[in-house]
Amino acid sequence: MNTNEIKVFDDKTLADLFKEIYFNSIDKREKIQNLIEDLRPFVKTIGDAAMLVPIIKEYMDVSVKNDEALLKMAQIVQRLTSSAVQADSGNDTALSEEEKRKLIEEAQKYYDQVVEENK
């Protein structure tokens, strides 16, 4: 079985999750560009720019951190599902239960980070 076809939650597969991360990234980039374009008419002096640039930077940083956390979560899920497939096929390189538990805890940490930053 292709690991990208494995359900991550509800009816969302790992491939769906990767696709969502990709399109979210494009959407955020467009929103940031639109924000800059919308704010451009208000920048009349260097002081105006100095006030707006940190706000834009913060918005961009949060966006990048969210994308990184989502990618790390997806990588963990992919590794877990790949290990399960390997175990089912009798492959000795499958993850131990302890390794799986640690990966799940790490995925939960990234999930919590995304939720907290989106409040």
DSSP file (Angstrom, degrees, kcal/mol; ACC not computed):
  #  RESIDUE AA STRUCTURE BP1 BP2  ACC     N-H-->O    O-->H-N    N-H-->O    O-->H-N    TCO  KAPPA ALPHA  PHI   PSI    X-CA   Y-CA   Z-CA
    1    1 A M              0   0    0      0, 0.0     2,-0.3     0, 0.0     5,-0.1   0.000 360.0 360.0 360.0 137.4    0.0    0.0    0.0
    2    2 A N    >   -     0   0    0      1,-0.1     3,-1.8     2,-0.0     4,-0.4  -0.571 360.0-139.4 -70.7 127.4    1.2    3.5   -0.8
    3    3 A T  G >  S+     0   0    0     -2,-0.3     3,-1.1     1,-0.3    11,-0.3   0.776 100.7  64.9 -63.1 -25.2    1.8    5.4    2.4
    4    4 A N  G 3  S+     0   0    0      1,-0.2    11,-2.3    10,-0.1    12,-0.4   0.695  97.2  56.9 -69.6 -17.2    0.3    8.5    0.8
    5    5 A E  G <  S+     0   0    0     -3,-1.8    -1,-0.2     9,-0.2    -2,-0.2   0.553  81.5 109.4 -89.3  -8.9   -3.0    6.7    0.6
    6    6 A I  S <  S-     0   0    0     -3,-1.1     8,-1.5    -4,-0.4     2,-0.3  -0.462  77.4-112.1 -72.2 137.1   -3.2    6.0    4.4
    7    7 A K  E     -A   13   0A   0      6,-0.2     6,-0.3    -2,-0.2     3,-0.1  -0.513  28.0-174.1 -71.0 130.2   -5.8    8.0    6.3
    8    8 A V  E    S-     0   0A   0      4,-3.5     2,-0.3     1,-0.4     5,-0.2   0.876  71.7 -23.8 -88.7 -48.1   -4.3   10.5    8.7
    9    9 A F  E >  S-A   12   0A   0      3,-1.2     3,-3.0     0, 0.0    -1,-0.4  -0.956 115.0 -18.7-161.4 153.3   -7.6   11.5   10.3
   10   10 A D  T 3  S-     0   0    0     -2,-0.3    -3,-0.0     1,-0.3     0, 0.0  -0.228 127.3 -31.0  45.1-124.2  -11.2   11.5    9.2
   11   11 A D  T 3  S+     0   0    0     -4,-0.1     2,-0.5    -3,-0.1    -1,-0.3   0.193 109.0 116.3-104.9  16.1  -11.1   11.1    5.4
   12   12 A K  E <   -A    9   0A   0     -3,-3.0    -4,-3.5     4,-0.1    -3,-1.2  -0.750  49.1-158.5 -91.5 123.7   -7.8   13.0    4.9
   13   13 A T  E  >  -A    7   0A   0     -2,-0.5     4,-2.2    -6,-0.3    -6,-0.2  -0.447  33.4-105.3 -90.5 169.8   -4.9   11.0    3.5
   14   14 A L  H  > S+     0   0    0     -8,-1.5     4,-2.4   -11,-0.3     5,-0.2   0.890 124.3  53.2 -61.9 -38.8   -1.3   11.8    3.9
   15   15 A A  H  > S+     0   0    0    -11,-2.3     4,-2.4     1,-0.2    -1,-0.2   0.899 107.5  51.4 -62.4 -39.8   -1.3   13.0    0.2
   16   16 A D  H  > S+     0   0    0    -12,-0.4     4,-2.6     2,-0.2    -2,-0.2   0.905 108.9  51.5 -61.7 -40.9   -4.2   15.3    1.0
   17   17 A L  H  X S+     0   0    0     -4,-2.2     4,-2.4     2,-0.2    -2,-0.2   0.924 110.5  47.4 -63.3 -45.2   -2.3   16.7    4.0
   18   18 A F  H  X S+     0   0    0     -4,-2.4     4,-2.3     1,-0.2    -1,-0.2   0.908 112.4  50.2 -61.8 -41.2    0.8   17.4    1.8
   19   19 A K  H  X S+     0   0    0     -4,-2.4     4,-2.6     1,-0.2     5,-0.2   0.911 110.3  49.9 -62.9 -42.4   -1.5   19.0   -0.9
   20   20 A E  H  X S+     0   0    0     -4,-2.6     4,-2.6     1,-0.2     5,-0.2   0.900 109.5  51.0 -63.8 -41.1   -3.1   21.2    1.8
   21   21 A I  H  X S+     0   0    0     -4,-2.4     4,-2.1     2,-0.2    -1,-0.2   0.926 111.4  49.0 -60.9 -44.3    0.3   22.3    3.1
   22   22 A Y  H  X S+     0   0    0     -4,-2.3     4,-1.9     1,-0.2    -2,-0.2   0.944 114.4  42.9 -61.5 -50.0    1.3   23.2   -0.4
   23   23 A F  H  X S+     0   0    0     -4,-2.6     4,-2.6     1,-0.2    -1,-0.2   0.851 111.7  54.8 -69.8 -33.0   -1.8   25.2   -1.2
   24   24 A N  H  X S+     0   0    0     -4,-2.6     4,-2.7    -5,-0.2    -1,-0.2   0.902 107.1  52.0 -62.3 -40.1   -1.8   26.9    2.2
   25   25 A S  H  X S+     0   0    0     -4,-2.1     4,-2.1    -5,-0.2    -2,-0.2   0.920 111.5  45.4 -62.4 -44.6    1.8   28.0    1.5
   26   26 A I  H  X S+     0   0    0     -4,-1.9     4,-2.2     2,-0.2    -2,-0.2   0.921 113.2  50.8 -64.5 -43.7    0.8   29.6   -1.8
   27   27 A D  H  X S+     0   0    0     -4,-2.6     4,-2.4     1,-0.2    -2,-0.2   0.909 110.4  48.9 -61.1 -43.6   -2.3   31.2   -0.3
   28   28 A K  H  X S+     0   0    0     -4,-2.7     4,-2.6     2,-0.2    -1,-0.2   0.898 108.8  53.2 -64.4 -40.4   -0.3   32.7    2.5
   29   29 A R  H  X S+     0   0    0     -4,-2.1     4,-2.3     1,-0.2    -1,-0.2   0.920 110.4  47.2 -61.0 -43.0    2.3   34.1    0.1
   30   30 A E  H  X S+     0   0    0     -4,-2.2     4,-2.6     2,-0.2    -2,-0.2   0.898 111.1  51.4 -65.0 -40.6   -0.5   35.8   -1.9
   31   31 A K  H  X S+     0   0    0     -4,-2.4     4,-2.6     2,-0.2    -2,-0.2   0.899 110.1  49.1 -63.3 -40.3   -2.0   37.2    1.3
   32   32 A I  H  X S+     0   0    0     -4,-2.6     4,-2.4     2,-0.2    -2,-0.2   0.920 111.6  49.1 -65.3 -42.8    1.3   38.6    2.3
   33   33 A Q  H  X S+     0   0    0     -4,-2.3     4,-2.3     1,-0.2    -2,-0.2   0.910 112.5  48.1 -62.7 -41.7    1.8   40.2   -1.1
   34   34 A N  H  X S+     0   0    0     -4,-2.6     4,-2.7     2,-0.2    -2,-0.2   0.897 109.6  52.8 -65.7 -39.9   -1.7   41.7   -1.0
   35   35 A L  H  X S+     0   0    0     -4,-2.6     4,-2.0     2,-0.2    -2,-0.2   0.923 110.3  47.6 -60.0 -45.0   -1.0   43.0    2.5
   36   36 A I  H  X S+     0   0    0     -4,-2.4     4,-1.6     1,-0.2    -2,-0.2   0.921 112.7  48.8 -62.9 -43.8    2.2   44.7    1.3
   37   37 A E  H  < S+     0   0    0     -4,-2.3    -2,-0.2     1,-0.2    -1,-0.2   0.896 111.6  49.8 -63.0 -40.1    0.3   46.2   -1.7
   38   38 A D  H  < S+     0   0    0     -4,-2.7    -1,-0.2     1,-0.2    -2,-0.2   0.849 115.0  43.7 -66.6 -34.0   -2.5   47.4    0.5
   39   39 A L  H >X S+     0   0    0     -4,-2.0     3,-1.5    -5,-0.2     4,-0.6   0.692  91.4  85.6 -85.3 -19.4   -0.1   49.1    2.9
   40   40 A R  G >< S+     0   0    0     -4,-1.6     3,-1.4     1,-0.3    -1,-0.2   0.862  84.7  55.2 -52.9 -43.4    2.2   50.6    0.3
   41   41 A P  G 34 S+     0   0    0      0, 0.0    -1,-0.3     0, 0.0    -2,-0.1   0.755 104.0  56.8 -64.1 -21.4    0.0   53.8   -0.2
   42   42 A F  G <4 S+     0   0    0     -3,-1.5     2,-1.0    -4,-0.2     3,-0.2   0.585  83.9  92.8 -85.7  -9.3    0.3   54.5    3.6
   43   43 A V    <<  +     0   0    0     -3,-1.4     3,-0.1    -4,-0.6    -1,-0.1  -0.743  38.3 145.5 -90.2 104.2    4.1   54.5    3.5
   44   44 A K        +     0   0    0     -2,-1.0     2,-0.3     1,-0.1    -1,-0.2   0.667  63.5  26.7-108.1 -26.8    5.1   58.1    3.0
   45   45 A T  S  > S-     0   0    0     -3,-0.2     4,-1.8     1,-0.1     5,-0.1  -0.831  82.7-105.2-132.8 169.8    8.3   58.3    5.1
   46   46 A I  H  > S+     0   0    0     -2,-0.3     4,-2.5     1,-0.2     5,-0.2   0.855 121.1  58.7 -62.6 -34.3   11.0   56.0    6.3
   47   47 A G  H  > S+     0   0    0      2,-0.2     4,-1.4     1,-0.2    -1,-0.2   0.881 102.7  51.9 -62.7 -39.2    9.4   56.2    9.8
   48   48 A D  H  > S+     0   0    0      2,-0.2     4,-1.9     1,-0.2     3,-0.3   0.930 111.6  46.7 -62.0 -44.9    6.2   54.8    8.3
   49   49 A A  H  X S+     0   0    0     -4,-1.8     4,-2.8     1,-0.2    -2,-0.2   0.900 107.4  56.9 -63.7 -40.7    8.1   51.9    6.8
   50   50 A A  H  < S+     0   0    0     -4,-2.5    -1,-0.2     1,-0.2    -2,-0.2   0.808 109.8  46.2 -62.5 -28.9   10.0   51.3   10.0
   51   51 A M  H  X S+     0   0    0     -4,-1.4     4,-0.6    -3,-0.3    -1,-0.2   0.850 117.6  41.2 -79.7 -35.6    6.6   50.9   11.8
   52   52 A L  H  X S+     0   0    0     -4,-1.9     4,-2.3     1,-0.2     3,-0.3   0.832 100.9  67.8 -85.0 -33.4    5.1   48.5    9.2
   53   53 A V  H  X S+     0   0    0     -4,-2.8     4,-2.9     1,-0.2     5,-0.2   0.909  98.9  50.7 -58.4 -45.8    8.0   46.3    8.3
   54   54 A P  H  > S+     0   0    0      0, 0.0     4,-2.4     0, 0.0    -1,-0.2   0.870 109.9  51.7 -61.4 -33.4    8.2   44.6   11.8
   55   55 A I  H  X S+     0   0    0     -4,-0.6     4,-2.1    -3,-0.3    -2,-0.2   0.932 112.5  44.6 -66.4 -45.3    4.4   43.8   11.5
   56   56 A I  H  X S+     0   0    0     -4,-2.3     4,-2.4     2,-0.2    -1,-0.2   0.909 112.7  52.3 -64.4 -41.9    4.8   42.3    8.1
   57   57 A K  H  X S+     0   0    0     -4,-2.9     4,-2.8    -5,-0.2    -2,-0.2   0.913 108.6  50.1 -61.1 -43.4    7.9   40.3    9.3
   58   58 A E  H  X S+     0   0    0     -4,-2.4     4,-2.4     2,-0.2     5,-0.2   0.923 110.5  49.9 -60.9 -44.5    6.0   38.9   12.3
   59   59 A Y  H  X S+     0   0    0     -4,-2.1     4,-1.9     1,-0.2    -1,-0.2   0.907 113.1  46.7 -60.3 -43.0    3.1   37.8   10.0
   60   60 A M  H  X S+     0   0    0     -4,-2.4     4,-2.5     2,-0.2    -2,-0.2   0.902 110.4  52.6 -67.0 -41.7    5.6   36.1    7.7
   61   61 A D  H  X S+     0   0    0     -4,-2.8     4,-2.7     1,-0.2    -2,-0.2   0.913 109.4  48.5 -61.9 -44.0    7.5   34.5   10.6
   62   62 A V  H  X S+     0   0    0     -4,-2.4     4,-2.5     1,-0.2    -1,-0.2   0.908 111.4  51.1 -62.4 -41.7    4.3   33.0   12.0
   63   63 A S  H  X S+     0   0    0     -4,-1.9     4,-2.3    -5,-0.2    -2,-0.2   0.922 111.6  46.3 -61.5 -45.2    3.3   31.7    8.5
   64   64 A V  H  X S+     0   0    0     -4,-2.5     4,-2.6     2,-0.2    -2,-0.2   0.913 112.1  50.8 -65.2 -43.3    6.7   30.1    8.0
   65   65 A K  H  X S+     0   0    0     -4,-2.7     4,-2.5     1,-0.2    -2,-0.2   0.905 110.2  50.1 -62.3 -41.3    6.6   28.5   11.5
   66   66 A N  H  X S+     0   0    0     -4,-2.5     4,-2.5     2,-0.2    -1,-0.2   0.932 111.6  47.9 -61.9 -45.6    3.1   27.1   10.9
   67   67 A D  H  X S+     0   0    0     -4,-2.3     4,-2.4     1,-0.2    -2,-0.2   0.916 112.2  49.5 -62.0 -43.0    4.2   25.6    7.5
   68   68 A E  H  X S+     0   0    0     -4,-2.6     4,-2.4     2,-0.2    -1,-0.2   0.918 111.7  48.4 -62.6 -43.8    7.3   24.1    9.1
   69   69 A A  H  X S+     0   0    0     -4,-2.5     4,-2.4     2,-0.2    -2,-0.2   0.913 111.9  49.1 -63.9 -42.5    5.3   22.5   12.0
   70   70 A L  H  X S+     0   0    0     -4,-2.5     4,-2.5     2,-0.2    -1,-0.2   0.900 111.4  49.7 -64.1 -40.4    2.8   21.1    9.5
   71   71 A L  H  X S+     0   0    0     -4,-2.4     4,-2.6     2,-0.2    -2,-0.2   0.909 110.2  50.2 -64.7 -41.5    5.5   19.6    7.4
   72   72 A K  H  X S+     0   0    0     -4,-2.4     4,-2.2     2,-0.2    -2,-0.2   0.912 110.8  49.9 -63.4 -41.6    7.2   18.1   10.4
   73   73 A M  H  X S+     0   0    0     -4,-2.4     4,-2.6     1,-0.2    -2,-0.2   0.938 111.5  48.4 -60.0 -46.2    3.9   16.6   11.5
   74   74 A A  H  X S+     0   0    0     -4,-2.5     4,-2.6     1,-0.2    -2,-0.2   0.889 110.3  51.6 -62.9 -39.6    3.3   15.2    8.0
   75   75 A Q  H  X S+     0   0    0     -4,-2.6     4,-2.3     2,-0.2    -1,-0.2   0.892 110.2  49.2 -64.2 -38.8    6.8   13.7    7.9
   76   76 A I  H  X S+     0   0    0     -4,-2.2     4,-2.7     2,-0.2    -2,-0.2   0.933 111.9  47.7 -65.6 -45.4    6.2   12.0   11.3
   77   77 A V  H  X S+     0   0    0     -4,-2.6     4,-2.8     1,-0.2     5,-0.3   0.912 111.9  50.8 -61.5 -42.0    2.9   10.5   10.1
   78   78 A Q  H  X S+     0   0    0     -4,-2.6     4,-2.4     1,-0.2    -1,-0.2   0.909 110.8  48.4 -63.1 -41.0    4.6    9.4    6.9
   79   79 A R  H  X S+     0   0    0     -4,-2.3     4,-2.2     2,-0.2    -2,-0.2   0.912 112.5  48.6 -65.8 -41.9    7.4    7.7    8.9
   80   80 A L  H  X S+     0   0    0     -4,-2.7     4,-2.1     2,-0.2    -2,-0.2   0.933 114.4  44.7 -62.5 -46.2    4.9    6.0   11.2
   81   81 A T  H  X S+     0   0    0     -4,-2.8     4,-2.2     1,-0.2    -2,-0.2   0.879 112.0  52.3 -68.8 -36.5    2.7    4.7    8.3
   82   82 A S  H  X S+     0   0    0     -4,-2.4     4,-2.3    -5,-0.3    -1,-0.2   0.905 109.4  50.3 -63.5 -40.7    5.8    3.6    6.4
   83   83 A S  H  X S+     0   0    0     -4,-2.2     4,-2.7     2,-0.2    -2,-0.2   0.894 108.6  52.0 -63.6 -40.2    7.0    1.7    9.4
   84   84 A A  H  X S+     0   0    0     -4,-2.1     4,-2.3     2,-0.2    -2,-0.2   0.905 109.9  48.7 -63.3 -41.1    3.5    0.0    9.8
   85   85 A V  H  X S+     0   0    0     -4,-2.2     4,-1.4     2,-0.2    -2,-0.2   0.909 112.0  49.2 -64.3 -42.1    3.7   -1.1    6.1
   86   86 A Q  H  <>S+     0   0    0     -4,-2.3     5,-2.7     1,-0.2     4,-0.2   0.906 110.5  50.4 -63.8 -41.5    7.2   -2.4    6.7
   87   87 A A  H ><5S+     0   0    0     -4,-2.7     3,-1.4     1,-0.2    -2,-0.2   0.904 108.1  53.2 -63.1 -41.1    6.1   -4.3    9.8
   88   88 A D  H 3<5S+     0   0    0     -4,-2.3    -1,-0.2     1,-0.3    -2,-0.2   0.807 108.7  50.0 -63.8 -29.2    3.1   -5.8    7.9
   89   89 A S  T 3<5S-     0   0    0     -4,-1.4    -1,-0.3    -5,-0.1    -2,-0.2   0.402 120.2-109.2 -91.1   3.9    5.5   -7.1    5.2
   90   90 A G  T < 5 +     0   0    0     -3,-1.4     2,-0.3     1,-0.3    -3,-0.2   0.629  62.1 158.8  82.1  13.5    7.8   -8.6    7.8
   91   91 A N    > < -     0   0    0     -5,-2.7     3,-1.0    -6,-0.2    -1,-0.3  -0.535  39.9-144.2 -74.1 134.0   10.6   -6.1    7.3
   92   92 A D  T 3  S+     0   0    0     -2,-0.3    -1,-0.1     1,-0.2    -5,-0.1   0.560  90.3  74.4 -74.5  -8.6   13.0   -5.9   10.3
   93   93 A T  T 3   +     0   0    0     -7,-0.1    -1,-0.2     2,-0.0    -6,-0.1   0.347  67.4 124.8 -89.6   8.9   13.5   -2.1    9.9
   94   94 A A    <   -     0   0    0     -3,-1.0     2,-0.1    -8,-0.1   -10,-0.1  -0.295  69.9 -97.1 -65.3 153.5   10.1   -1.3   11.3
   95   95 A L        -     0   0    0    -16,-0.2    -1,-0.1   -15,-0.1     2,-0.1  -0.382  34.7-118.6 -71.7 147.0   10.0    1.1   14.2
   96   96 A S     >  -     0   0    0      1,-0.1     4,-2.3    -2,-0.1     5,-0.2  -0.350  30.0-105.6 -74.9 166.4    9.8   -0.2   17.8
   97   97 A E  H  > S+     0   0    0      1,-0.2     4,-2.5     2,-0.2     5,-0.1   0.876 123.2  53.2 -61.2 -37.0    6.8    0.7   19.9
   98   98 A E  H  > S+     0   0    0      2,-0.2     4,-2.3     1,-0.2    -1,-0.2   0.910 108.8  48.5 -64.8 -42.8    9.0    3.2   21.9
   99   99 A E  H  > S+     0   0    0      2,-0.2     4,-2.2     1,-0.2    -2,-0.2   0.898 111.9  49.8 -63.7 -40.1   10.1    4.9   18.7
  100  100 A K  H  X S+     0   0    0     -4,-2.3     4,-2.5     2,-0.2    -2,-0.2   0.920 109.7  50.8 -63.5 -44.0    6.4    5.1   17.5
  101  101 A R  H  X S+     0   0    0     -4,-2.5     4,-2.3     1,-0.2    -2,-0.2   0.911 110.8  49.0 -60.6 -43.3    5.4    6.6   20.9
  102  102 A K  H  X S+     0   0    0     -4,-2.3     4,-2.3     1,-0.2    -1,-0.2   0.899 111.2  49.5 -64.2 -41.0    8.1    9.2   20.7
  103  103 A L  H  X S+     0   0    0     -4,-2.2     4,-2.5     2,-0.2    -2,-0.2   0.899 110.4  50.2 -64.7 -40.6    7.1   10.1   17.1
  104  104 A I  H  X S+     0   0    0     -4,-2.5     4,-2.3     2,-0.2    -2,-0.2   0.910 110.6  49.7 -64.7 -41.3    3.5   10.5   18.1
  105  105 A E  H  X S+     0   0    0     -4,-2.3     4,-2.0     2,-0.2    -2,-0.2   0.898 111.4  49.6 -62.7 -40.0    4.5   12.7   21.1
  106  106 A E  H  X S+     0   0    0     -4,-2.3     4,-2.0     2,-0.2    -2,-0.2   0.906 109.9  50.2 -66.0 -41.3    6.6   14.8   18.7
  107  107 A A  H  X S+     0   0    0     -4,-2.5     4,-2.4     1,-0.2    -2,-0.2   0.904 109.4  51.9 -62.6 -40.7    3.7   15.1   16.2
  108  108 A Q  H  X S+     0   0    0     -4,-2.3     4,-2.8     1,-0.2    -1,-0.2   0.887 106.7  54.3 -62.4 -38.6    1.4   16.2   19.1
  109  109 A K  H  X S+     0   0    0     -4,-2.0     4,-2.0     2,-0.2    -1,-0.2   0.921 110.5  45.0 -61.2 -44.8    4.0   18.9   20.0
  110  110 A Y  H  X S+     0   0    0     -4,-2.0     4,-2.2     2,-0.2    -2,-0.2   0.885 112.4  51.9 -67.7 -38.3    4.0   20.3   16.5
  111  111 A Y  H  X S+     0   0    0     -4,-2.4     4,-2.5     1,-0.2    -2,-0.2   0.945 109.8  48.7 -61.2 -47.7    0.2   20.1   16.4
  112  112 A D  H  X S+     0   0    0     -4,-2.8     4,-2.6     1,-0.2    -1,-0.2   0.871 109.4  54.0 -60.0 -37.4   -0.1   22.0   19.7
  113  113 A Q  H  X S+     0   0    0     -4,-2.0     4,-2.3     2,-0.2    -1,-0.2   0.919 109.5  46.6 -63.0 -44.9    2.4   24.6   18.3
  114  114 A V  H  X S+     0   0    0     -4,-2.2     4,-1.2     2,-0.2    -2,-0.2   0.919 113.4  48.8 -64.3 -44.4    0.2   25.3   15.2
  115  115 A V  H  < S+     0   0    0     -4,-2.5     3,-0.4     1,-0.2    -2,-0.2   0.925 112.6  48.1 -62.0 -44.7   -2.9   25.5   17.3
  116  116 A E  H >< S+     0   0    0     -4,-2.6     3,-1.2     1,-0.2    -2,-0.2   0.898 111.4  49.2 -64.4 -41.8   -1.3   27.9   19.7
  117  117 A E  H 3< S+     0   0    0     -4,-2.3    -1,-0.2     1,-0.2    -2,-0.2   0.697 108.5  54.8 -73.7 -17.4    0.1   30.2   17.0
  118  118 A N  T 3<        0   0    0     -4,-1.2    -1,-0.2    -3,-0.4    -2,-0.2   0.341 360.0 360.0 -97.2   6.6   -3.3   30.3   15.2
  119  119 A K    <         0   0    0     -3,-1.2    -1,-0.2    -4,-0.2    -2,-0.1   0.482 360.0 360.0 -74.1 360.0   -5.2   31.6   18.3
